[in-house]
Amino acid sequence: MSVFEALLSSHSSQRQLVERLQNTKLPVVLYGAGVYAYVVRRFLALSGVTVSHVVVDSKYKTLDNFMDLKVFAMENCLEALKQSHLVVGITDYPRIVSAMQTLGIENVYPIDIPDYLNMPNPFMDKNFVRDHCTEFDGAIQCFEDELSKQTYLASINTKVNEDLAFIRTLVREDNLYFPSRESIRRSDEVFLDVGGYTGDTIREFHHISEGQYSTIISLEPSAENFQRLTDTVADLALDRVIPLKVGAWDEPKTLRFQAKEMHIDNQITDTGELEIEVDRIDSILAKVTAPPITLMKFDINGAERRAILGAKNTIRKDRPRVITRLHTKEDYFRIPLLLKEIAPDMKLYLRQRSYMSMMVILYGVFDSKF
């Protein structure tokens, strides 16, 4: 059976929900004030839905304002929430929906953001899968185990139908990039962090590895994010981190990009207001004194494929474990096929790391562990 033939039909309950929120006379309230809540708020705004305010559990209330919205402790406004539409802005939505309904709040819903690069437009449709059926069928054969193949089909069905039910039973909750149950820990790890952002991944990696690693090299081209990255390194007092103010691409170049409010959805675009310098990973690493790379993480808002193209020699020579996000519909087949082209003996696995569809991660390894 082809990937296209495996597509199942489902009514888009999320599309119906958005239409309901567009026309409601009740307040629309956002639960959560973190990264995913930011993305949900942007999606709702682009969809013509006005959010009145934000609520969080009182123990997590550290802000009075989130974006341009007031933040309230949920426990102080339970009665008002019963006369509202409560949109869940965290990825662990089943737990929150259940807890809210137990408190008598009936109008509580998750919002799934397949990815933030093209919202609020659909991520992909059946026509796209049909038009690229050969590539999709080639990509699914790249995966090493049955769980990966099931996750691949479920993820595509979720995005085509805008229905989270397809992935629910296949979620394997764990750390996003460094899973604890399926990965190995190496005291000699040399980690290349492609998309250093503010140093959040460095902080996570340092914590999960309990400081047992050799070197971290972190690439971040944005001047503002790079400053925050170096601040994180200083705050953690790390002397084994090499931060580099450069982005990963498949050629040396100056690119334009557009910065957004929280910088998680900065995007390369010809009309961007800012400039960044990018280069091939193979060339960047040639200028750095460090041991061979053992682990690579790619999370760079749709530029992953071009970054991997620029890392061909490093992957072939060093044979690192590779972890990457799939930010675009084309990357669902382009990246698995590219990795197998670069290293035919690389084993590919796909895991759904939370109940929201954007949290699907591709792992490439040369042994049996992530």
KERO-859774 format. One record per residue (C-alpha): residue in three letters; x, y, z. Coordinates in steps of 0.001 Angstrom, whole numbers. Each point is the difference from the previous one (the first is absolute). Layout:
N
<site><r>ALA</r><x>X</x><y>Y</y><z>Z</z></site>
...
//
This chain:
370
<site><r>MET</r><x>0</x><y>0</y><z>0</z></site>
<site><r>SER</r><x>1338</x><y>3447</y><z>-915</z></site>
<site><r>VAL</r><x>70</x><y>2955</y><z>2393</z></site>
<site><r>PHE</r><x>-2737</x><y>1668</y><z>-2052</z></site>
<site><r>GLU</r><x>-2201</x><y>-3104</y><z>226</z></site>
<site><r>ALA</r><x>549</x><y>-9</y><z>3784</z></site>
<site><r>LEU</r><x>-1528</x><y>3459</y><z>391</z></site>
<site><r>LEU</r><x>-3215</x><y>-172</y><z>1999</z></site>
<site><r>SER</r><x>-2854</x><y>2464</y><z>-132</z></site>
<site><r>SER</r><x>-1029</x><y>1990</y><z>3045</z></site>
<site><r>HIS</r><x>-2007</x><y>3162</y><z>395</z></site>
<site><r>SER</r><x>2172</x><y>2868</y><z>1214</z></site>
<site><r>SER</r><x>-1298</x><y>564</y><z>3513</z></site>
<site><r>GLN</r><x>2658</x><y>2687</y><z>445</z></site>
<site><r>ARG</r><x>-1225</x><y>1985</y><z>-3000</z></site>
<site><r>GLN</r><x>-3506</x><y>-148</y><z>1425</z></site>
<site><r>LEU</r><x>1344</x><y>1122</y><z>3376</z></site>
<site><r>VAL</r><x>1757</x><y>3022</y><z>-1511</z></site>
<site><r>GLU</r><x>-3223</x><y>1010</y><z>-1782</z></site>
<site><r>ARG</r><x>-1846</x><y>-315</y><z>3305</z></site>
<site><r>LEU</r><x>2558</x><y>2183</y><z>1776</z></site>
<site><r>GLN</r><x>-171</x><y>2562</y><z>-2784</z></site>
<site><r>ASN</r><x>-3735</x><y>410</y><z>543</z></site>
<site><r>THR</r><x>-362</x><y>-470</y><z>3755</z></site>
<site><r>LYS</r><x>-1256</x><y>2666</y><z>2375</z></site>
<site><r>LEU</r><x>1756</x><y>-1658</y><z>2936</z></site>
<site><r>PRO</r><x>3558</x><y>1010</y><z>964</z></site>
<site><r>VAL</r><x>2800</x><y>-2107</y><z>-1471</z></site>
<site><r>VAL</r><x>2628</x><y>-669</y><z>2680</z></site>
<site><r>LEU</r><x>3457</x><y>-1535</y><z>-512</z></site>
<site><r>TYR</r><x>1355</x><y>-2505</y><z>2531</z></site>
<site><r>GLY</r><x>3796</x><y>203</y><z>227</z></site>
<site><r>ALA</r><x>2695</x><y>2639</y><z>-412</z></site>
<site><r>GLY</r><x>2902</x><y>-1861</y><z>-1577</z></site>
<site><r>VAL</r><x>1393</x><y>-641</y><z>-3459</z></site>
<site><r>TYR</r><x>-2928</x><y>-2075</y><z>-1244</z></site>
<site><r>ALA</r><x>-2491</x><y>2543</y><z>1360</z></site>
<site><r>TYR</r><x>1822</x><y>2670</y><z>-2011</z></site>
<site><r>VAL</r><x>-441</x><y>-2032</y><z>-3185</z></site>
<site><r>VAL</r><x>-3667</x><y>-694</y><z>760</z></site>
<site><r>ARG</r><x>-638</x><y>3692</y><z>656</z></site>
<site><r>ARG</r><x>1547</x><y>913</y><z>-3353</z></site>
<site><r>PHE</r><x>-2042</x><y>-2691</y><z>-1761</z></site>
<site><r>LEU</r><x>-3228</x><y>1259</y><z>1547</z></site>
<site><r>ALA</r><x>806</x><y>3606</y><z>-894</z></site>
<site><r>LEU</r><x>759</x><y>-949</y><z>-3610</z></site>
<site><r>SER</r><x>-3288</x><y>-1947</y><z>-41</z></site>
<site><r>GLY</r><x>-1984</x><y>3050</y><z>1128</z></site>
<site><r>VAL</r><x>-581</x><y>-1209</y><z>3565</z></site>
<site><r>THR</r><x>466</x><y>2515</y><z>2822</z></site>
<site><r>VAL</r><x>1405</x><y>-1294</y><z>3305</z></site>
<site><r>SER</r><x>-1203</x><y>1962</y><z>3032</z></site>
<site><r>HIS</r><x>2644</x><y>-1062</y><z>2544</z></site>
<site><r>VAL</r><x>2256</x><y>-2816</y><z>1214</z></site>
<site><r>VAL</r><x>-352</x><y>-2331</y><z>2988</z></site>
<site><r>VAL</r><x>2619</x><y>-2208</y><z>1628</z></site>
<site><r>ASP</r><x>100</x><y>-2064</y><z>3165</z></site>
<site><r>SER</r><x>852</x><y>2296</y><z>2894</z></site>
<site><r>LYS</r><x>3247</x><y>-1856</y><z>760</z></site>
<site><r>TYR</r><x>1230</x><y>771</y><z>-3530</z></site>
<site><r>LYS</r><x>-1037</x><y>3654</y><z>-84</z></site>
<site><r>THR</r><x>3223</x><y>1947</y><z>-419</z></site>
<site><r>LEU</r><x>-1257</x><y>2669</y><z>-2432</z></site>
<site><r>ASP</r><x>-2704</x><y>2659</y><z>125</z></site>
<site><r>ASN</r><x>-99</x><y>227</y><z>-3792</z></site>
<site><r>PHE</r><x>578</x><y>-2491</y><z>-2811</z></site>
<site><r>MET</r><x>441</x><y>1587</y><z>-3406</z></site>
<site><r>ASP</r><x>-2578</x><y>2799</y><z>345</z></site>
<site><r>LEU</r><x>-2394</x><y>-1943</y><z>2223</z></site>
<site><r>LYS</r><x>-615</x><y>60</y><z>3730</z></site>
<site><r>VAL</r><x>920</x><y>-3186</y><z>1882</z></site>
<site><r>PHE</r><x>-2254</x><y>-1242</y><z>2798</z></site>
<site><r>ALA</r><x>247</x><y>-2877</y><z>2441</z></site>
<site><r>MET</r><x>-2497</x><y>-2614</y><z>-1172</z></site>
<site><r>GLU</r><x>-1132</x><y>-790</y><z>3548</z></site>
<site><r>ASN</r><x>-1253</x><y>3595</y><z>372</z></site>
<site><r>CYS</r><x>-2297</x><y>-73</y><z>-3029</z></site>
<site><r>LEU</r><x>-1550</x><y>-3457</y><z>-159</z></site>
<site><r>GLU</r><x>-3592</x><y>1253</y><z>-145</z></site>
<site><r>ALA</r><x>798</x><y>2386</y><z>-2851</z></site>
<site><r>LEU</r><x>1736</x><y>-2785</y><z>-1907</z></site>
<site><r>LYS</r><x>-3232</x><y>-2012</y><z>51</z></site>
<site><r>GLN</r><x>-1473</x><y>2759</y><z>-2165</z></site>
<site><r>SER</r><x>2972</x><y>117</y><z>-2392</z></site>
<site><r>HIS</r><x>1746</x><y>-1975</y><z>-2704</z></site>
<site><r>LEU</r><x>3273</x><y>-1256</y><z>1474</z></site>
<site><r>VAL</r><x>2692</x><y>-780</y><z>-2597</z></site>
<site><r>VAL</r><x>2865</x><y>-2179</y><z>1247</z></site>
<site><r>GLY</r><x>3403</x><y>1493</y><z>-823</z></site>
<site><r>ILE</r><x>2247</x><y>-2774</y><z>1296</z></site>
<site><r>THR</r><x>955</x><y>-3241</y><z>-1726</z></site>
<site><r>ASP</r><x>-1238</x><y>-2366</y><z>2727</z></site>
<site><r>TYR</r><x>-3605</x><y>772</y><z>-806</z></site>
<site><r>PRO</r><x>-1726</x><y>-3278</y><z>1078</z></site>
<site><r>ARG</r><x>960</x><y>580</y><z>3632</z></site>
<site><r>ILE</r><x>-1160</x><y>3620</y><z>-67</z></site>
<site><r>VAL</r><x>-3276</x><y>-677</y><z>-1812</z></site>
<site><r>SER</r><x>-836</x><y>-2726</y><z>2525</z></site>
<site><r>ALA</r><x>910</x><y>2205</y><z>2982</z></site>
<site><r>MET</r><x>-2053</x><y>2943</y><z>-1273</z></site>
<site><r>GLN</r><x>-3056</x><y>-2149</y><z>-696</z></site>
<site><r>THR</r><x>268</x><y>-1407</y><z>3521</z></site>
<site><r>LEU</r><x>-238</x><y>3595</y><z>1241</z></site>
<site><r>GLY</r><x>-3195</x><y>506</y><z>-2021</z></site>
<site><r>ILE</r><x>1541</x><y>1890</y><z>-2920</z></site>
<site><r>GLU</r><x>-1602</x><y>-1609</y><z>-3024</z></site>
<site><r>ASN</r><x>1141</x><y>2188</y><z>-2892</z></site>
<site><r>VAL</r><x>3682</x><y>-978</y><z>45</z></site>
<site><r>TYR</r><x>1897</x><y>-908</y><z>-3168</z></site>
<site><r>PRO</r><x>3502</x><y>-711</y><z>-1257</z></site>
<site><r>ILE</r><x>1265</x><y>1847</y><z>-3057</z></site>
<site><r>ASP</r><x>2501</x><y>-1893</y><z>-2143</z></site>
<site><r>ILE</r><x>2619</x><y>2000</y><z>-1899</z></site>
<site><r>PRO</r><x>1538</x><y>-2353</y><z>-2614</z></site>
<site><r>ASP</r><x>2784</x><y>2536</y><z>-408</z></site>
<site><r>TYR</r><x>249</x><y>3742</y><z>369</z></site>
<site><r>LEU</r><x>1646</x><y>872</y><z>-3315</z></site>
<site><r>ASN</r><x>-3182</x><y>145</y><z>-2100</z></site>
<site><r>MET</r><x>-2774</x><y>419</y><z>2561</z></site>
<site><r>PRO</r><x>-2934</x><y>341</y><z>-86</z></site>
<site><r>ASN</r><x>42</x><y>-1840</y><z>-3335</z></site>
<site><r>PRO</r><x>-244</x><y>-3822</y><z>-17</z></site>
<site><r>PHE</r><x>3359</x><y>-1782</y><z>267</z></site>
<site><r>MET</r><x>-663</x><y>-2436</y><z>-2866</z></site>
<site><r>ASP</r><x>-2945</x><y>-1487</y><z>-1860</z></site>
<site><r>LYS</r><x>-835</x><y>-3199</y><z>-1843</z></site>
<site><r>ASN</r><x>889</x><y>1520</y><z>-3347</z></site>
<site><r>PHE</r><x>3537</x><y>674</y><z>1213</z></site>
<site><r>VAL</r><x>389</x><y>-3597</y><z>1170</z></site>
<site><r>ARG</r><x>-1398</x><y>-1310</y><z>-3291</z></site>
<site><r>ASP</r><x>2266</x><y>2252</y><z>-2075</z></site>
<site><r>HIS</r><x>3062</x><y>-1231</y><z>1931</z></site>
<site><r>CYS</r><x>-1082</x><y>-3593</y><z>550</z></site>
<site><r>THR</r><x>3284</x><y>-1436</y><z>-1326</z></site>
<site><r>GLU</r><x>2053</x><y>2092</y><z>2449</z></site>
<site><r>PHE</r><x>-2278</x><y>-788</y><z>2953</z></site>
<site><r>ASP</r><x>93</x><y>-3718</y><z>-795</z></site>
<site><r>GLY</r><x>3788</x><y>135</y><z>-227</z></site>
<site><r>ALA</r><x>279</x><y>1874</y><z>3291</z></site>
<site><r>ILE</r><x>-2113</x><y>-2403</y><z>2049</z></site>
<site><r>GLN</r><x>2217</x><y>-2875</y><z>-1109</z></site>
<site><r>CYS</r><x>2988</x><y>1829</y><z>1503</z></site>
<site><r>PHE</r><x>-1249</x><y>-582</y><z>3537</z></site>
<site><r>GLU</r><x>1456</x><y>-2784</y><z>2072</z></site>
<site><r>ASP</r><x>-2926</x><y>-1178</y><z>2125</z></site>
<site><r>GLU</r><x>-3740</x><y>-437</y><z>-200</z></site>
<site><r>LEU</r><x>-679</x><y>2685</y><z>2628</z></site>
<site><r>SER</r><x>1770</x><y>2554</y><z>-2207</z></site>
<site><r>LYS</r><x>-2075</x><y>-977</y><z>-3040</z></site>
<site><r>GLN</r><x>-3234</x><y>138</y><z>1995</z></site>
<site><r>THR</r><x>1019</x><y>3378</y><z>1441</z></site>
<site><r>TYR</r><x>780</x><y>1284</y><z>-3500</z></site>
<site><r>LEU</r><x>-3438</x><y>-942</y><z>-1338</z></site>
<site><r>ALA</r><x>-1780</x><y>1276</y><z>3109</z></site>
<site><r>SER</r><x>1865</x><y>3303</y><z>-114</z></site>
<site><r>ILE</r><x>-911</x><y>539</y><z>-3646</z></site>
<site><r>ASN</r><x>-3627</x><y>-910</y><z>687</z></site>
<site><r>THR</r><x>-81</x><y>2405</y><z>2939</z></site>
<site><r>LYS</r><x>1325</x><y>2867</y><z>-2083</z></site>
<site><r>VAL</r><x>-2173</x><y>-705</y><z>-3058</z></site>
<site><r>ASN</r><x>-3188</x><y>-413</y><z>2051</z></site>
<site><r>GLU</r><x>865</x><y>2468</y><z>2794</z></site>
<site><r>ASP</r><x>-1016</x><y>-2689</y><z>2486</z></site>
<site><r>LEU</r><x>2221</x><y>-895</y><z>2967</z></site>
<site><r>ALA</r><x>-1743</x><y>-3345</y><z>513</z></site>
<site><r>PHE</r><x>2287</x><y>-1662</y><z>-2571</z></site>
<site><r>ILE</r><x>3179</x><y>472</y><z>2053</z></site>
<site><r>ARG</r><x>-1407</x><y>-364</y><z>3519</z></site>
<site><r>THR</r><x>793</x><y>-3696</y><z>480</z></site>
<site><r>LEU</r><x>3453</x><y>346</y><z>-1565</z></site>
<site><r>VAL</r><x>1327</x><y>2711</y><z>2314</z></site>
<site><r>ARG</r><x>3179</x><y>-1034</y><z>1798</z></site>
<site><r>GLU</r><x>534</x><y>2813</y><z>2478</z></site>
<site><r>ASP</r><x>3632</x><y>716</y><z>743</z></site>
<site><r>ASN</r><x>2594</x><y>2736</y><z>-296</z></site>
<site><r>LEU</r><x>-396</x><y>1552</y><z>-3436</z></site>
<site><r>TYR</r><x>3571</x><y>-273</y><z>-1278</z></site>
<site><r>PHE</r><x>1655</x><y>-2252</y><z>2568</z></site>
<site><r>PRO</r><x>-2443</x><y>-2798</y><z>903</z></site>
<site><r>SER</r><x>829</x><y>-1796</y><z>3198</z></site>
<site><r>ARG</r><x>-1446</x><y>-3402</y><z>-873</z></site>
<site><r>GLU</r><x>1407</x><y>-563</y><z>-3491</z></site>
<site><r>SER</r><x>3250</x><y>1935</y><z>-25</z></site>
<site><r>ILE</r><x>3575</x><y>-541</y><z>1129</z></site>
<site><r>ARG</r><x>2118</x><y>2238</y><z>2198</z></site>
<site><r>ARG</r><x>3654</x><y>525</y><z>-871</z></site>
<site><r>SER</r><x>2526</x><y>1701</y><z>2238</z></site>
<site><r>ASP</r><x>1966</x><y>900</y><z>-3150</z></site>
<site><r>GLU</r><x>-3025</x><y>1542</y><z>-1781</z></site>
<site><r>VAL</r><x>816</x><y>2818</y><z>-2426</z></site>
<site><r>PHE</r><x>-3342</x><y>1668</y><z>-631</z></site>
<site><r>LEU</r><x>-659</x><y>2347</y><z>-2933</z></site>
<site><r>ASP</r><x>-3058</x><y>2115</y><z>825</z></site>
<site><r>VAL</r><x>-1294</x><y>1373</y><z>-3323</z></site>
<site><r>GLY</r><x>-2446</x><y>2692</y><z>1036</z></site>
<site><r>GLY</r><x>1413</x><y>1092</y><z>3335</z></site>
<site><r>TYR</r><x>-2780</x><y>2557</y><z>589</z></site>
<site><r>THR</r><x>451</x><y>1324</y><z>3559</z></site>
<site><r>GLY</r><x>1947</x><y>-2971</y><z>1300</z></site>
<site><r>ASP</r><x>-3108</x><y>-1902</y><z>1060</z></site>
<site><r>THR</r><x>1219</x><y>-3228</y><z>-1608</z></site>
<site><r>ILE</r><x>3445</x><y>407</y><z>1562</z></site>
<site><r>ARG</r><x>-1637</x><y>373</y><z>3401</z></site>
<site><r>GLU</r><x>-2167</x><y>-3092</y><z>-596</z></site>
<site><r>PHE</r><x>2889</x><y>-2088</y><z>-1330</z></site>
<site><r>HIS</r><x>2273</x><y>1012</y><z>2894</z></site>
<site><r>HIS</r><x>-2712</x><y>-971</y><z>2495</z></site>
<site><r>ILE</r><x>-986</x><y>-3317</y><z>-1620</z></site>
<site><r>SER</r><x>3624</x><y>-1088</y><z>-486</z></site>
<site><r>GLU</r><x>819</x><y>1076</y><z>3565</z></site>
<site><r>GLY</r><x>2976</x><y>1858</y><z>-1426</z></site>
<site><r>GLN</r><x>1526</x><y>-3179</y><z>-1428</z></site>
<site><r>TYR</r><x>1113</x><y>1007</y><z>-3494</z></site>
<site><r>SER</r><x>3063</x><y>1267</y><z>-1819</z></site>
<site><r>THR</r><x>-1027</x><y>3075</y><z>-2022</z></site>
<site><r>ILE</r><x>-3018</x><y>1962</y><z>-1210</z></site>
<site><r>ILE</r><x>173</x><y>2096</y><z>-3178</z></site>
<site><r>SER</r><x>-3044</x><y>2237</y><z>-415</z></site>
<site><r>LEU</r><x>-888</x><y>1907</y><z>-3189</z></site>
<site><r>GLU</r><x>-2265</x><y>3044</y><z>275</z></site>
<site><r>PRO</r><x>18</x><y>2723</y><z>-2703</z></site>
<site><r>SER</r><x>-2397</x><y>2526</y><z>1576</z></site>
<site><r>ALA</r><x>1853</x><y>2738</y><z>1901</z></site>
<site><r>GLU</r><x>-2663</x><y>275</y><z>2707</z></site>
<site><r>ASN</r><x>-318</x><y>-3745</y><z>518</z></site>
<site><r>PHE</r><x>3777</x><y>-450</y><z>-94</z></site>
<site><r>GLN</r><x>379</x><y>2454</y><z>2880</z></site>
<site><r>ARG</r><x>-2557</x><y>-1954</y><z>2010</z></site>
<site><r>LEU</r><x>1769</x><y>-3227</y><z>-943</z></site>
<site><r>THR</r><x>3327</x><y>1266</y><z>1323</z></site>
<site><r>ASP</r><x>-1769</x><y>1266</y><z>3127</z></site>
<site><r>THR</r><x>-1333</x><y>-3527</y><z>575</z></site>
<site><r>VAL</r><x>3481</x><y>-1459</y><z>-389</z></site>
<site><r>ALA</r><x>1336</x><y>2536</y><z>2506</z></site>
<site><r>ASP</r><x>-2883</x><y>-631</y><z>2395</z></site>
<site><r>LEU</r><x>709</x><y>-3739</y><z>-44</z></site>
<site><r>ALA</r><x>3737</x><y>696</y><z>340</z></site>
<site><r>LEU</r><x>780</x><y>-2400</y><z>-2812</z></site>
<site><r>ASP</r><x>3523</x><y>-163</y><z>-1375</z></site>
<site><r>ARG</r><x>-654</x><y>-2726</y><z>-2577</z></site>
<site><r>VAL</r><x>-2395</x><y>1976</y><z>-2232</z></site>
<site><r>ILE</r><x>1038</x><y>1658</y><z>-3259</z></site>
<site><r>PRO</r><x>-2711</x><y>2493</y><z>-1055</z></site>
<site><r>LEU</r><x>282</x><y>1141</y><z>-3631</z></site>
<site><r>LYS</r><x>-1931</x><y>2920</y><z>-1488</z></site>
<site><r>VAL</r><x>-804</x><y>-1668</y><z>-3313</z></site>
<site><r>GLY</r><x>-2861</x><y>-1982</y><z>-1501</z></site>
<site><r>ALA</r><x>43</x><y>-3309</y><z>-1859</z></site>
<site><r>TRP</r><x>-691</x><y>-69</y><z>-3751</z></site>
<site><r>ASP</r><x>1255</x><y>-1795</y><z>-3101</z></site>
<site><r>GLU</r><x>2281</x><y>2853</y><z>-1102</z></site>
<site><r>PRO</r><x>1633</x><y>3085</y><z>1542</z></site>
<site><r>LYS</r><x>-2425</x><y>2856</y><z>-337</z></site>
<site><r>THR</r><x>-1635</x><y>3049</y><z>1578</z></site>
<site><r>LEU</r><x>-3725</x><y>-597</y><z>449</z></site>
<site><r>ARG</r><x>-2846</x><y>2225</y><z>1086</z></site>
<site><r>PHE</r><x>-2413</x><y>-1098</y><z>2687</z></site>
<site><r>GLN</r><x>-3017</x><y>1288</y><z>1855</z></site>
<site><r>ALA</r><x>81</x><y>2</y><z>3793</z></site>
<site><r>LYS</r><x>-3179</x><y>-650</y><z>1990</z></site>
<site><r>GLU</r><x>-984</x><y>898</y><z>3551</z></site>
<site><r>MET</r><x>1372</x><y>-3065</y><z>1809</z></site>
<site><r>HIS</r><x>2523</x><y>-877</y><z>-2734</z></site>
<site><r>ILE</r><x>-1036</x><y>-3658</y><z>-118</z></site>
<site><r>ASP</r><x>-1647</x><y>593</y><z>-3396</z></site>
<site><r>ASN</r><x>2643</x><y>2204</y><z>-1639</z></site>
<site><r>GLN</r><x>-24</x><y>-825</y><z>-3684</z></site>
<site><r>ILE</r><x>2336</x><y>434</y><z>-2952</z></site>
<site><r>THR</r><x>-1695</x><y>2172</y><z>-2608</z></site>
<site><r>ASP</r><x>1136</x><y>2266</y><z>-2820</z></site>
<site><r>THR</r><x>-1909</x><y>2890</y><z>1574</z></site>
<site><r>GLY</r><x>1419</x><y>-446</y><z>3512</z></site>
<site><r>GLU</r><x>1221</x><y>3069</y><z>1857</z></site>
<site><r>LEU</r><x>3111</x><y>-1625</y><z>1473</z></site>
<site><r>GLU</r><x>3075</x><y>-1723</y><z>-1436</z></site>
<site><r>ILE</r><x>1728</x><y>-3176</y><z>1154</z></site>
<site><r>GLU</r><x>3160</x><y>-1760</y><z>-1116</z></site>
<site><r>VAL</r><x>-240</x><y>-3683</y><z>-906</z></site>
<site><r>ASP</r><x>2425</x><y>-2649</y><z>-1192</z></site>
<site><r>ARG</r><x>352</x><y>-3740</y><z>-518</z></site>
<site><r>ILE</r><x>457</x><y>-2001</y><z>3197</z></site>
<site><r>ASP</r><x>2904</x><y>-1806</y><z>-1663</z></site>
<site><r>SER</r><x>1760</x><y>3354</y><z>-450</z></site>
<site><r>ILE</r><x>-943</x><y>1356</y><z>3433</z></site>
<site><r>LEU</r><x>1379</x><y>-3034</y><z>1808</z></site>
<site><r>ALA</r><x>3215</x><y>78</y><z>-2022</z></site>
<site><r>LYS</r><x>828</x><y>3260</y><z>1812</z></site>
<site><r>VAL</r><x>-742</x><y>-1350</y><z>3485</z></site>
<site><r>THR</r><x>2400</x><y>-1960</y><z>2153</z></site>
<site><r>ALA</r><x>-2183</x><y>-2767</y><z>1408</z></site>
<site><r>PRO</r><x>-284</x><y>-3804</y><z>-36</z></site>
<site><r>PRO</r><x>-2213</x><y>-1700</y><z>-2636</z></site>
<site><r>ILE</r><x>-3720</x><y>741</y><z>326</z></site>
<site><r>THR</r><x>-2013</x><y>-2816</y><z>1624</z></site>
<site><r>LEU</r><x>-3446</x><y>1650</y><z>155</z></site>
<site><r>MET</r><x>-1772</x><y>2598</y><z>-2176</z></site>
<site><r>LYS</r><x>-3301</x><y>1753</y><z>669</z></site>
<site><r>PHE</r><x>-1781</x><y>2005</y><z>-2718</z></site>
<site><r>ASP</r><x>-2875</x><y>2326</y><z>902</z></site>
<site><r>ILE</r><x>197</x><y>3047</y><z>-2267</z></site>
<site><r>ASN</r><x>-3497</x><y>804</y><z>-1223</z></site>
<site><r>GLY</r><x>-54</x><y>-1682</y><z>-3379</z></site>
<site><r>ALA</r><x>3694</x><y>350</y><z>-885</z></site>
<site><r>GLU</r><x>854</x><y>-3507</y><z>1246</z></site>
<site><r>ARG</r><x>354</x><y>-1578</y><z>-3438</z></site>
<site><r>ARG</r><x>2464</x><y>2595</y><z>-1255</z></site>
<site><r>ALA</r><x>1968</x><y>-235</y><z>3239</z></site>
<site><r>ILE</r><x>218</x><y>-3787</y><z>-331</z></site>
<site><r>LEU</r><x>1154</x><y>393</y><z>-3618</z></site>
<site><r>GLY</r><x>2822</x><y>2167</y><z>1330</z></site>
<site><r>ALA</r><x>934</x><y>-2675</y><z>2537</z></site>
<site><r>LYS</r><x>371</x><y>-2938</y><z>-2411</z></site>
<site><r>ASN</r><x>3724</x><y>-479</y><z>521</z></site>
<site><r>THR</r><x>-259</x><y>274</y><z>3785</z></site>
<site><r>ILE</r><x>-2788</x><y>-2579</y><z>143</z></site>
<site><r>ARG</r><x>1914</x><y>-2419</y><z>-2211</z></site>
<site><r>LYS</r><x>3299</x><y>518</y><z>1812</z></site>
<site><r>ASP</r><x>-1078</x><y>267</y><z>3645</z></site>
<site><r>ARG</r><x>-3189</x><y>-2140</y><z>-167</z></site>
<site><r>PRO</r><x>-1838</x><y>1993</y><z>2686</z></site>
<site><r>ARG</r><x>-3518</x><y>-623</y><z>1236</z></site>
<site><r>VAL</r><x>-2328</x><y>2485</y><z>-1703</z></site>
<site><r>ILE</r><x>-3135</x><y>1541</y><z>1529</z></site>
<site><r>THR</r><x>-2223</x><y>2272</y><z>-2072</z></site>
<site><r>ARG</r><x>-3388</x><y>1676</y><z>-86</z></site>
<site><r>LEU</r><x>-2220</x><y>-205</y><z>-3098</z></site>
<site><r>HIS</r><x>-1189</x><y>3575</y><z>-432</z></site>
<site><r>THR</r><x>-1396</x><y>-165</y><z>-3543</z></site>
<site><r>LYS</r><x>-2234</x><y>-2385</y><z>-1891</z></site>
<site><r>GLU</r><x>2773</x><y>-637</y><z>-2540</z></site>
<site><r>ASP</r><x>2387</x><y>-1019</y><z>2767</z></site>
<site><r>TYR</r><x>-2249</x><y>-2946</y><z>838</z></site>
<site><r>PHE</r><x>1596</x><y>-1765</y><z>-2951</z></site>
<site><r>ARG</r><x>3024</x><y>2160</y><z>-891</z></site>
<site><r>ILE</r><x>1888</x><y>-400</y><z>3276</z></site>
<site><r>PRO</r><x>-378</x><y>-3793</y><z>459</z></site>
<site><r>LEU</r><x>996</x><y>-538</y><z>-3640</z></site>
<site><r>LEU</r><x>2940</x><y>2408</y><z>312</z></site>
<site><r>LEU</r><x>1377</x><y>-1627</y><z>3143</z></site>
<site><r>LYS</r><x>-142</x><y>-3447</y><z>-1591</z></site>
<site><r>GLU</r><x>1690</x><y>1387</y><z>-3112</z></site>
<site><r>ILE</r><x>2820</x><y>1486</y><z>2088</z></site>
<site><r>ALA</r><x>400</x><y>-3115</y><z>2146</z></site>
<site><r>PRO</r><x>-1870</x><y>-3085</y><z>-1282</z></site>
<site><r>ASP</r><x>802</x><y>-1942</y><z>3185</z></site>
<site><r>MET</r><x>-1521</x><y>2665</y><z>2269</z></site>
<site><r>LYS</r><x>-3072</x><y>-1314</y><z>1833</z></site>
<site><r>LEU</r><x>-2949</x><y>2397</y><z>177</z></site>
<site><r>TYR</r><x>-2657</x><y>136</y><z>2712</z></site>
<site><r>LEU</r><x>-3009</x><y>2308</y><z>427</z></site>
<site><r>ARG</r><x>-1593</x><y>717</y><z>3369</z></site>
<site><r>GLN</r><x>-2964</x><y>2145</y><z>1040</z></site>
<site><r>ARG</r><x>1207</x><y>1669</y><z>3200</z></site>
<site><r>SER</r><x>-3167</x><y>1749</y><z>1162</z></site>
<site><r>TYR</r><x>-3705</x><y>159</y><z>-800</z></site>
<site><r>MET</r><x>427</x><y>2987</y><z>-2343</z></site>
<site><r>SER</r><x>899</x><y>-883</y><z>-3562</z></site>
<site><r>MET</r><x>3015</x><y>2294</y><z>-423</z></site>
<site><r>MET</r><x>1851</x><y>-2021</y><z>2636</z></site>
<site><r>VAL</r><x>1052</x><y>-2783</y><z>-2368</z></site>
<site><r>ILE</r><x>3752</x><y>-641</y><z>-98</z></site>
<site><r>LEU</r><x>2187</x><y>-1861</y><z>-2488</z></site>
<site><r>TYR</r><x>3042</x><y>-1825</y><z>1368</z></site>
<site><r>GLY</r><x>2830</x><y>-1392</y><z>-2125</z></site>
<site><r>VAL</r><x>2531</x><y>-2403</y><z>1558</z></site>
<site><r>PHE</r><x>2726</x><y>-2390</y><z>-1042</z></site>
<site><r>ASP</r><x>-718</x><y>-2419</y><z>2836</z></site>
<site><r>SER</r><x>-3141</x><y>-1084</y><z>1824</z></site>
<site><r>LYS</r><x>-317</x><y>3006</y><z>2299</z></site>
<site><r>PHE</r><x>-1089</x><y>3574</y><z>-557</z></site>
//
